Amino acid sequence: MTDSLHILFSAWGDPSPETRAAKSDAALGPDFYYSDPNTPVPITTRDAYLHYLARFSAMMPKGSAKIVAVSEHHGHARATVDFEKDGKRMMRSQYFADLQDGKVVRLIGFTGMGEPD
């Protein structure tokens, strides 16, 4: 059931706008909602999400995002994602997703793993 999350994050490191869009389209469900600390407001359209991915690619050429751990229950998932460049982890984040019919309909990201200060 979490295949769509793996597909979605594989789009983050894809250098081609066309294949980024195809991967995103394969993984996103209807009425998609995305938010993380770097979005000034939540993203609710496909085009805005693809623009966000293009910004990521421009800011971190040859960067990628990959799920290193995922757990799922009752249509919800938690994913630990490493953002890498040149094979080195730059940041580890945590995402919470709502899944519907095998697709991601809501994805909320947090920088870090929620460690206490």
Phi and psi restraints in degrees (value plus and minus 20) as a CYANA .aco file:
   2 THR   PHI    -113.4   -73.4
   2 THR   PSI     -11.4    28.6
   3 ASP   PHI     -75.1   -35.1
   3 ASP   PSI     -58.4   -18.4
   4 SER   PHI     -82.4   -42.4
   4 SER   PSI     -53.0   -13.0
   5 LEU   PHI     -85.9   -45.9
   5 LEU   PSI     -63.4   -23.4
   6 HIS   PHI     -81.7   -41.7
   6 HIS   PSI     -62.6   -22.6
   7 ILE   PHI     -83.2   -43.2
   7 ILE   PSI     -65.0   -25.0
   8 LEU   PHI     -80.8   -40.8
   8 LEU   PSI     -66.8   -26.8
   9 PHE   PHI     -92.5   -52.5
   9 PHE   PSI     -44.9    -4.9
  10 SER   PHI     -86.1   -46.1
  10 SER   PSI     -44.6    -4.6
  11 ALA   PHI     -87.9   -47.9
  11 ALA   PSI     -47.3    -7.3
  12 TRP   PHI     -80.5   -40.5
  12 TRP   PSI     -55.7   -15.7
  13 GLY   PHI    -118.8   -78.8
  13 GLY   PSI     -15.1    24.9
  14 ASP   PHI     -98.2   -58.2
  14 ASP   PSI     103.1   143.1
  15 PRO   PHI     -94.0   -54.0
  15 PRO   PSI     -35.6     4.4
  16 SER   PHI    -114.6   -74.6
  16 SER   PSI     102.5   142.5
  17 PRO   PHI     -77.8   -37.8
  17 PRO   PSI     -54.0   -14.0
  18 GLU   PHI     -88.5   -48.5
  18 GLU   PSI     -66.1   -26.1
  19 THR   PHI     -95.9   -55.9
  19 THR   PSI     -49.7    -9.7
  20 ARG   PHI     -78.5   -38.5
  20 ARG   PSI     -64.8   -24.8
  21 ALA   PHI     -86.2   -46.2
  21 ALA   PSI     -62.8   -22.8
  22 ALA   PHI     -83.3   -43.3
  22 ALA   PSI     -62.9   -22.9
  23 LYS   PHI     -84.2   -44.2
  23 LYS   PSI     -64.0   -24.0
  24 SER   PHI     -82.2   -42.2
  24 SER   PSI     -64.0   -24.0
  25 ASP   PHI     -81.8   -41.8
  25 ASP   PSI     -55.3   -15.3
  26 ALA   PHI     -90.6   -50.6
  26 ALA   PSI     -45.2    -5.2
  27 ALA   PHI    -122.8   -82.8
  27 ALA   PSI     -44.8    -4.8
  28 LEU   PHI    -106.8   -66.8
  28 LEU   PSI     118.9   158.9
  29 GLY   PHI    -114.0   -74.0
  29 GLY   PSI    -198.4  -158.4
  30 PRO   PHI     -88.2   -48.2
  30 PRO   PSI     132.7   172.7
  31 ASP   PHI      34.0    74.0
  31 ASP   PSI      25.1    65.1
  32 PHE   PHI     -81.9   -41.9
  32 PHE   PSI     122.9   162.9
  33 TYR   PHI    -153.7  -113.7
  33 TYR   PSI     110.5   150.5
  34 TYR   PHI    -156.2  -116.2
  34 TYR   PSI     117.9   157.9
  35 SER   PHI    -170.4  -130.4
  35 SER   PSI     119.5   159.5
  36 ASP   PHI    -170.0  -130.0
  36 ASP   PSI     153.5   193.5
  37 PRO   PHI     -80.9   -40.9
  37 PRO   PSI     -37.3     2.7
  38 ASN   PHI    -113.8   -73.8
  38 ASN   PSI     -24.1    15.9
  39 THR   PHI    -113.5   -73.5
  39 THR   PSI     105.5   145.5
  40 PRO   PHI     -84.5   -44.5
  40 PRO   PSI     -51.6   -11.6
  41 VAL   PHI    -161.4  -121.4
  41 VAL   PSI     137.6   177.6
  42 PRO   PHI     -78.5   -38.5
  42 PRO   PSI     127.8   167.8
  43 ILE   PHI    -115.6   -75.6
  43 ILE   PSI     109.5   149.5
  44 THR   PHI    -149.0  -109.0
  44 THR   PSI     -13.4    26.6
  45 THR   PHI    -148.0  -108.0
  45 THR   PSI     133.3   173.3
  46 ARG   PHI     -77.8   -37.8
  46 ARG   PSI     -67.9   -27.9
  47 ASP   PHI     -82.5   -42.5
  47 ASP   PSI     -60.4   -20.4
  48 ALA   PHI     -85.6   -45.6
  48 ALA   PSI     -58.2   -18.2
  49 TYR   PHI     -86.1   -46.1
  49 TYR   PSI     -64.7   -24.7
  50 LEU   PHI     -83.8   -43.8
  50 LEU   PSI     -56.3   -16.3
  51 HIS   PHI     -83.2   -43.2
  51 HIS   PSI     -60.3   -20.3
  52 TYR   PHI     -82.8   -42.8
  52 TYR   PSI     -63.4   -23.4
  53 LEU   PHI     -84.3   -44.3
  53 LEU   PSI     -58.2   -18.2
  54 ALA   PHI     -83.5   -43.5
  54 ALA   PSI     -58.7   -18.7
  55 ARG   PHI     -82.8   -42.8
  55 ARG   PSI     -62.1   -22.1
  56 PHE   PHI     -79.2   -39.2
  56 PHE   PSI     -67.6   -27.6
  57 SER   PHI     -81.8   -41.8
  57 SER   PSI     -57.8   -17.8
  58 ALA   PHI     -90.6   -50.6
  58 ALA   PSI     -57.5   -17.5
  59 MET   PHI     -98.8   -58.8
  59 MET   PSI     -46.3    -6.3
  60 MET   PHI    -155.4  -115.4
  60 MET   PSI      51.9    91.9
  61 PRO   PHI     -75.3   -35.3
  61 PRO   PSI     120.0   160.0
  62 LYS   PHI      43.0    83.0
  62 LYS   PSI      -2.1    37.9
  63 GLY   PHI    -102.8   -62.8
  63 GLY   PSI     143.7   183.7
  64 SER   PHI    -170.9  -130.9
  64 SER   PSI     145.6   185.6
  65 ALA   PHI    -151.0  -111.0
  65 ALA   PSI     112.7   152.7
  66 LYS   PHI    -161.2  -121.2
  66 LYS   PSI     122.0   162.0
  67 ILE   PHI     -96.6   -56.6
  67 ILE   PSI     107.4   147.4
  68 VAL   PHI    -127.1   -87.1
  68 VAL   PSI     -35.4     4.6
  69 ALA   PHI    -177.8  -137.8
  69 ALA   PSI     122.4   162.4
  70 VAL   PHI    -168.6  -128.6
  70 VAL   PSI     121.0   161.0
  71 SER   PHI    -154.4  -114.4
  71 SER   PSI     132.0   172.0
  72 GLU   PHI    -164.2  -124.2
  72 GLU   PSI     123.6   163.6
  73 HIS   PHI    -178.0  -138.0
  73 HIS   PSI     124.0   164.0
  74 HIS   PHI      26.6    66.6
  74 HIS   PSI      18.2    58.2
  75 GLY   PHI      63.1   103.1
  75 GLY   PSI      -8.5    31.5
  76 HIS   PHI    -142.6  -102.6
  76 HIS   PSI     132.3   172.3
  77 ALA   PHI    -161.6  -121.6
  77 ALA   PSI     131.8   171.8
  78 ARG   PHI    -143.5  -103.5
  78 ARG   PSI     107.8   147.8
  79 ALA   PHI    -146.6  -106.6
  79 ALA   PSI     114.9   154.9
  80 THR   PHI    -116.7   -76.7
  80 THR   PSI     106.1   146.1
  81 VAL   PHI    -144.1  -104.1
  81 VAL   PSI     109.7   149.7
  82 ASP   PHI    -118.7   -78.7
  82 ASP   PSI     110.3   150.3
  83 PHE   PHI    -119.1   -79.1
  83 PHE   PSI     102.2   142.2
  84 GLU   PHI    -143.8  -103.8
  84 GLU   PSI     135.1   175.1
  85 LYS   PHI    -161.7  -121.7
  85 LYS   PSI     108.8   148.8
  86 ASP   PHI      33.7    73.7
  86 ASP   PSI      17.1    57.1
  87 GLY   PHI      59.4    99.4
  87 GLY   PSI     -20.0    20.0
  88 LYS   PHI    -125.9   -85.9
  88 LYS   PSI     114.5   154.5
  89 ARG   PHI     -90.3   -50.3
  89 ARG   PSI     106.4   146.4
  90 MET   PHI    -118.3   -78.3
  90 MET   PSI     -52.5   -12.5
  91 MET   PHI    -180.9  -140.9
  91 MET   PSI     125.8   165.8
  92 ARG   PHI    -136.8   -96.8
  92 ARG   PSI     112.7   152.7
  93 SER   PHI    -151.8  -111.8
  93 SER   PSI     147.7   187.7
  94 GLN   PHI    -145.4  -105.4
  94 GLN   PSI     117.8   157.8
  95 TYR   PHI    -145.3  -105.3
  95 TYR   PSI     125.2   165.2
  96 PHE   PHI    -140.8  -100.8
  96 PHE   PSI     111.3   151.3
  97 ALA   PHI    -148.5  -108.5
  97 ALA   PSI     127.7   167.7
  98 ASP   PHI    -126.4   -86.4
  98 ASP   PSI     112.2   152.2
  99 LEU   PHI    -135.2   -95.2
  99 LEU   PSI     121.5   161.5
 100 GLN   PHI    -160.5  -120.5
 100 GLN   PSI     103.4   143.4
 101 ASP   PHI      31.6    71.6
 101 ASP   PSI      19.6    59.6
 102 GLY   PHI      58.9    98.9
 102 GLY   PSI     -14.1    25.9
 103 LYS   PHI    -137.9   -97.9
 103 LYS   PSI     135.7   175.7
 104 VAL   PHI    -104.1   -64.1
 104 VAL   PSI     102.2   142.2
 105 VAL   PHI    -131.0   -91.0
 105 VAL   PSI     -38.9     1.1
 106 ARG   PHI    -168.6  -128.6
 106 ARG   PSI     110.0   150.0
 107 LEU   PHI    -159.5  -119.5
 107 LEU   PSI     102.7   142.7
 108 ILE   PHI    -146.7  -106.7
 108 ILE   PSI     103.6   143.6
 109 GLY   PHI    -129.3   -89.3
 109 GLY   PSI     130.4   170.4
 110 PHE   PHI    -153.0  -113.0
 110 PHE   PSI     114.5   154.5
 111 THR   PHI     -91.7   -51.7
 111 THR   PSI     116.5   156.5
 112 GLY   PHI      59.2    99.2
 112 GLY   PSI    -190.8  -150.8
 113 MET   PHI    -134.5   -94.5
 113 MET   PSI      -7.6    32.4
 114 GLY   PHI      60.1   100.1
 114 GLY   PSI       9.3    49.3
 115 GLU   PHI     -86.4   -46.4
 115 GLU   PSI     124.7   164.7
 116 PRO   PHI     -89.8   -49.8
 116 PRO   PSI     130.9   170.9
